[in-house]
């Protein structure tokens, strides 16, 4: 499970020569935070033999044998721009990609897709609410949609595709999962979610691909803000 490392007190609570930090899960409530102690020591940074010094307050630290350093300092020392997207909690080093919502892309053979042309706000099993999203088995354009297939031309214009998948309702004990997504690039299967039990990130590479096909099976599946990356 991915964790966010958050400083709870930069100056204080030295424990055995270290600092006190808090780990907060990105998918758990704040009540599941735990404190850890880390070792702060002088770390020297060199880029192509040239010494680089971070600004005050951006010192690195060591935790369980791994050295953690300020990303902005390191990236900018290498001549790269750093951009933070707080909405998606994404860090971009270098160029920021352009995202195109699936609803704005014309499918092969149609002016619009009857599922992806009608995004809505949905609430998934964790209680999180997402806009620009879809519920398979939910109502879009006047009817329930499930077991859906749609195909798009890429012609090398997209670098990738990303979305999140999640059950829209809590699963009963022992459930094998609910709904699934398959992605084909030029008729080759490149992603198969299997039956979804928890919220999962989907990110596939589409560089050099001419055609992309999505196959969705089952119901009760949330497809959250799906988009091509250009």
C-alpha positions, 0 to 999 in steps of 0.5 A: 500500500502506498504511503505518504511521508509527512513531517509532524514536527521538523524541529522536534521530538528527537528520538535517538538522534532522529526526527519524528515523522508520520506515515499516512496511508493514501487510502486509509483514515487519518486514525491509522497514522503511525509515527516513525523515527528517522536519522537526520545526518549531513548528506553531501550532494554532487551532480556531475562532480559539482557539489549542490546544496539544498536550501535550509529546511530541505535536508535529507534523512535516512530510514531503514537503510534508505536515504530520502532526499528532497525531490524538487532539489534533486530534479532542479539540480539536474535541470528539470522543472518540477510540477505538483498537482494537488488534485491528483497528488501527482508530481511531474518532472520535466514536461507536464502531459496533456490529458484528454477525457475519454468523453471527448474522444470520438470512438471508431464508427460513432460520433460518441460512445453511449457509456463514456459520453455521459460522465457523472459523479459516483461514490465508490465502496470507500465512500470517496466521490469522483466526478467525470466517472462512470458506473458500469451497471448504472444509468447513462443516457437513459439505460443501464450499461454493462458488458460494453466494448468500444474502440478508438483510433490512436495513430500514435497520438497518445502516450498512454491511458489511465484511470482508477477502477473500484467497486461502487459498493462494499463486497460481501465476505468471500466475494470474488470481485465485481466487474473487470476491464480489458485493454487491447492495443492493436488487438493485443491484450495489454491489460486485464484487471480481473475481478476488482475487489479494491480501488486500483490504478490503471496506467498503460503505455500506448506509444506507437499504438494505432488502435485501442479497444476497451472491453468491460464485463459485469456490473457494479464497477466504477471507472474513475476519470478515464483519460488518454495521455498525450 
